[in-house]
Amino acid sequence: MTKNILFLTGTRADFGKLVPLATAPRDAGFQVSFFVTGMHMLDRYGLTKKEVHRLPGVTVHEYLNQRPGDPQDIILAKTIVGFSDYITETRPDLVVVHGDRIEALAGALVAATNYIPCAHIEGGEVSGTIDEIFRHCNTKLSSHHFVSSEDAKRRVMAMGEPEEKIHVIGSPELDFHAGPSGVTLAEVKAHYEIPFNDFGLVTFHPVTSEQDSMGAQAEALFGELQASGKNFVVIAPNNDPGSEDIFEVLDALPADRFRQFPSMRFNHFSELMKNAACMIGNSSAGVREAPFMGLASLDIGTRQTNRAQAASVFSCEAQDRAAIQSFLTSQWGHKHAPHTGFGEGCAADRFAKILQDDGFWDDGLQKSFHDIR
């Protein structure tokens, strides 16, 4: 009987990571479906559910789990209710969640309490914020682990998970960046009306534990970028608490030098990254995808603490004017050697091969703590 794999996606970012993992088993004959919720459903963030519907050969179910301004605990509760109702009707053979978002936590919890196998993608990472807490919770709730590195595998094992349930496949978004984007830079610039030939990319998200200072951090960072006289393509922050204060700063930026978008098609964003002068902000793309491409990146603040390992990644606080100026002067347009610490761009093939092994589906769901000896 054909297995049904259900992917849960709540943001444009996690969808970009899940696409390669969904298409590989789909092409191998599995039934693939998506439970679409979170930012995907909100107009302000580009209504990116449309991107999920563009993926051929999959079933898509939409669920609105929040209203603007809802706190994270309410979003968690709403997602649990909606996802529980859906899997009660569909009974997937495997739930797949990614990373550290609140929607992923809801999915892993519902799967665990309904005794449905759950695969967690990119567990074992460290970042130093509440995201790390959510991520480790997802690890303990999940029955299978697909991690990006040997370091991540070691951390998952330290949490008591059995080694045979942990698979090092690399970061799945690198699969996409490893090949042609399918569009040219000229096509991307025309589609999004980007007038710059020389530009940096910026994505600055709120840190939930620092939401009271996010406005001041954004003002300091973008003030320095504005003073540089350079051009930037800005992707809007996610919908975590503190985003409104960042939006206030973004709304005041000069439109002739800061081209802003609520979201962007993944392949278009990939092409921009391949041609950008640098990347700035606190998105995971700056510490994982940018190094893979040899793109210099400046990691701002605490959101990605301890995740950066490549020589092309620099870091500073948003208020550190000298560090920001130094980065823009020394690294603008400077290419680095590609960093493969998070994989070589073949995660999807590894994922599909593991799913095609009958032994993957035969294991029971009763978990026990495995001490490292």
C-alpha positions in Angstrom: 0.0 0.0 0.0 1.3 3.4 -0.9 2.5 5.5 2.0 1.1 9.0 2.6 3.6 11.6 3.8 2.1 14.8 5.3 4.4 17.9 5.4 3.4 20.7 7.7 4.5 24.2 6.6 3.9 27.5 8.3 6.4 29.9 6.6 7.9 30.7 3.3 11.3 29.7 4.8 10.4 26.2 5.9 8.6 25.6 2.7 11.7 26.3 0.7 13.5 23.6 2.8 10.7 21.1 2.5 10.2 21.3 -1.3 13.1 19.1 -2.2 12.2 16.6 0.5 8.6 16.5 -0.8 9.4 16.2 -4.5 11.9 13.3 -4.1 9.4 10.9 -2.4 6.6 12.1 -4.7 8.7 11.1 -7.7 9.4 7.8 -6.0 5.7 6.9 -5.8 4.7 8.1 -2.4 1.5 10.1 -1.8 2.5 13.6 -0.6 0.4 16.2 1.0 0.9 19.6 2.7 -0.9 21.1 5.7 -0.5 24.9 5.0 -0.9 27.4 7.8 0.9 30.2 9.6 2.4 33.1 7.6 1.4 31.4 4.4 -2.2 32.4 5.0 -1.6 36.1 5.7 -1.8 38.9 3.1 0.8 41.0 4.8 3.4 38.3 4.2 2.6 37.7 0.6 -0.1 35.1 0.9 2.6 32.5 0.1 0.1 29.6 0.3 0.1 30.2 -3.5 3.6 28.9 -3.7 2.5 25.6 -2.2 -0.3 25.2 -4.6 2.2 25.6 -7.5 3.9 22.4 -6.5 2.6 19.7 -8.8 1.5 16.3 -7.7 0.7 17.0 -4.1 -2.5 17.6 -2.1 -2.8 20.9 -0.2 -5.0 21.6 2.8 -5.2 25.2 4.1 -5.8 26.2 7.8 -5.9 29.7 9.2 -4.3 29.4 12.6 -3.9 33.1 13.6 -5.0 36.7 13.4 -2.5 39.5 13.3 -1.3 40.2 16.9 -2.0 36.7 18.3 0.6 35.6 20.9 2.5 32.5 20.3 0.7 30.4 22.8 -2.6 31.1 21.2 -1.2 30.3 17.7 0.1 27.0 19.2 -3.3 26.1 20.6 -5.1 27.0 17.4 -2.7 24.9 15.3 -3.0 21.9 17.6 -6.8 22.0 17.2 -6.7 22.4 13.4 -4.0 19.8 12.8 -5.5 17.3 15.1 -8.8 17.5 13.3 -7.1 17.1 9.9 -4.9 14.0 10.8 -7.9 12.4 12.5 -9.6 12.4 9.1 -6.6 11.6 7.0 -4.4 9.4 9.2 -1.1 10.0 7.3 1.7 7.4 7.6 4.3 10.0 8.4 4.2 13.6 9.5 7.2 15.8 8.5 7.9 19.0 10.5 10.9 21.3 10.1 13.0 23.2 12.6 11.8 25.4 15.4 8.6 27.2 14.5 5.5 27.2 16.7 3.5 25.3 14.0 6.1 22.6 13.8 5.8 22.2 17.6 2.1 21.8 17.3 2.5 19.2 14.5 5.1 17.1 16.4 2.9 17.2 19.6 -0.2 16.1 17.7 1.6 13.4 15.9 3.1 12.0 19.1 -0.2 12.0 21.0 -1.9 10.3 18.1 0.8 7.7 17.7 1.7 8.7 14.1 5.4 8.6 13.1 7.0 12.1 12.9 10.1 13.0 11.1 11.9 16.2 12.3 14.1 18.0 9.8 17.2 19.9 11.0 17.0 19.1 14.7 20.1 19.3 16.9 20.9 22.9 15.9 21.8 25.6 18.4 20.8 29.3 18.1 20.5 30.7 21.7 16.9 31.9 21.5 13.5 30.5 22.3 13.6 28.9 18.8 16.2 26.5 20.2 13.9 25.4 22.9 11.1 24.7 20.4 13.6 22.9 18.2 14.7 20.6 21.0 11.1 20.0 22.0 10.4 18.8 18.5 13.3 16.5 18.6 12.0 14.7 21.8 8.5 14.5 20.3 9.6 13.1 17.0 10.3 9.5 16.1 12.8 10.1 13.3 15.5 12.7 12.8 17.0 14.0 9.6 19.8 16.3 10.5 22.1 18.6 8.6 25.5 17.7 10.1 27.5 15.3 12.4 27.4 18.0 15.1 23.7 18.1 15.0 23.5 14.3 15.1 25.7 14.3 18.3 23.4 16.8 20.0 20.3 14.8 19.1 22.0 11.7 20.6 22.8 13.8 23.7 19.1 14.3 24.1 18.7 10.5 24.4 17.6 9.7 20.8 18.8 6.4 19.4 21.6 6.6 16.8 19.7 4.4 14.3 16.8 6.9 14.2 19.1 9.8 13.3 20.1 10.4 9.6 22.6 12.9 8.4 21.3 14.2 5.1 22.5 17.9 5.0 20.3 21.0 4.8 17.6 20.4 2.2 17.5 23.9 0.9 21.0 23.5 -0.4 19.7 21.0 -2.9 18.0 23.8 -4.7 20.9 26.3 -4.5 23.3 23.6 -5.8 21.6 23.7 -9.3 20.4 26.3 -11.7 17.5 28.4 -10.3 15.6 28.2 -13.6 15.4 31.9 -14.0 17.9 34.5 -15.0 18.9 37.6 -13.0 17.4 39.8 -15.6 14.1 37.9 -15.4 14.1 38.3 -11.6 14.9 42.0 -11.7 12.1 42.5 -14.3 9.5 40.5 -12.4 10.2 42.3 -9.1 11.1 45.7 -10.7 14.5 45.8 -9.1 16.5 48.7 -10.6 19.9 47.9 -9.0 22.8 46.2 -10.7 24.8 46.2 -7.4 22.8 45.3 -4.3 22.9 43.6 -0.9 20.2 41.4 0.5 18.7 42.1 3.9 16.3 40.1 6.1 15.9 41.1 9.8 13.5 39.1 11.9 12.3 39.8 15.4 13.8 37.9 18.3 10.8 37.0 20.6 12.8 37.3 23.8 14.0 40.8 22.8 10.8 42.1 21.3 10.8 45.3 23.4 14.1 46.3 21.7 13.5 45.2 18.1 12.5 48.6 16.9 15.7 50.2 18.3 17.8 47.4 16.8 16.1 47.8 13.4 16.5 51.6 13.5 20.2 51.2 14.2 20.9 48.6 11.5 18.9 50.2 8.7 20.1 53.6 9.7 23.7 52.4 9.1 22.7 50.7 5.8 21.1 53.9 4.7 24.1 55.9 5.6 26.3 53.6 3.5 24.8 54.9 0.2 24.5 51.4 -1.1 21.4 49.6 -2.5 19.5 46.8 -0.9 16.7 44.3 -1.5 14.8 43.8 1.7 12.6 40.8 2.5 10.1 41.6 5.2 10.4 40.0 8.7 8.3 37.1 9.8 5.3 37.5 12.0 6.9 36.8 15.4 6.2 39.3 18.3 8.3 42.5 17.6 7.7 42.5 13.8 5.5 45.6 13.9 8.3 47.7 15.3 10.6 46.5 12.5 7.9 47.3 9.9 7.8 50.9 11.2 11.5 51.3 10.5 11.2 49.7 7.0 8.2 51.9 6.1 10.4 55.0 6.6 13.3 53.8 4.3 13.9 55.6 1.0 12.2 53.5 -1.8 14.9 54.5 -4.3 17.6 52.5 -2.5 15.6 49.9 -0.5 13.4 47.7 -2.6 11.1 45.8 -0.2 9.0 42.6 -0.6 6.8 40.7 1.8 8.2 37.5 0.3 9.7 36.1 -2.9 9.5 32.9 -4.9 12.2 30.6 -3.8 14.0 30.2 -7.1 13.9 33.9 -7.7 15.4 34.5 -4.2 18.1 31.9 -4.9 19.1 33.7 -8.1 19.3 37.0 -6.2 21.6 35.4 -3.6 23.8 34.0 -6.3 24.3 37.6 -7.6 24.1 39.7 -4.5 27.1 41.7 -3.2 26.5 40.4 0.4 23.8 39.4 2.8 22.9 41.1 6.1 20.4 40.3 8.9 19.5 37.4 11.2 17.9 34.9 8.8 19.2 31.3 8.8 19.9 31.9 5.1 22.8 34.1 6.1 24.6 31.4 8.1 23.7 28.4 6.0 22.8 29.1 2.4 25.0 32.2 1.9 28.2 30.3 3.0 27.3 27.4 0.7 27.3 29.9 -2.2 30.4 31.7 -1.0 28.4 34.9 -0.3 29.7 37.1 2.5 27.1 37.6 5.3 26.8 39.7 8.4 24.8 38.1 11.1 23.1 40.7 13.4 22.3 40.1 17.0 21.4 36.8 18.8 18.9 35.0 16.7 21.5 32.7 15.0 24.0 32.6 17.9 26.4 29.6 17.6 25.1 28.5 14.2 27.7 30.3 12.1 30.8 28.2 11.3 32.0 29.5 7.9 34.8 32.0 7.3 32.4 34.0 5.2 30.0 34.7 8.1 30.7 37.8 10.3 28.7 38.9 13.3 27.9 42.0 15.4 25.2 43.7 17.3 22.8 46.0 15.4 24.2 49.1 17.2 27.8 48.3 16.3 28.2 51.0 13.6 31.9 50.4 13.2 31.5 46.6 12.5 28.7 47.2 10.0 30.8 49.8 8.2 33.8 47.6 8.2 31.8 44.7 6.7 30.3 46.8 4.0 33.7 48.1 3.1 35.7 44.9 3.1 33.1 42.3 2.1 30.9 44.0 -0.4 31.2 41.9 -3.6 33.9 39.7 -2.1 33.4 36.0 -2.8 34.5 33.3 -0.5 35.2 29.6 -1.0 31.9 27.6 -0.7 31.3 26.0 2.7 29.8 22.5 2.8 29.5 22.1 6.6 25.7 21.8 6.2 25.8 19.4 3.2 26.6 19.2 -0.5 23.1 19.6 -2.0 21.9 16.0 -2.0 19.6 15.9 1.0 16.5 14.9 -0.9 18.0 11.9 -2.5 19.2 10.6 0.9 15.8 11.3 2.4 13.9 9.4 -0.3 16.3 6.5 -0.1 15.7 6.1 3.6 11.9 6.2 3.2 12.1 3.5 0.6 13.7 1.2 3.1 11.0 -1.1 4.6 12.9 -1.1 7.9 12.1 2.6 8.3 8.4 1.8 8.6 8.7 -1.3 10.7 10.0 0.3 13.9 7.6 0.9 16.8 6.8 4.2 18.3 7.5 3.5 22.0 10.5 5.7 22.8 13.2 5.1 25.5 16.1 7.3 26.5 19.4 6.2 25.2 22.4 7.3 27.3 25.6 8.1 25.5 28.2 5.7 26.8 
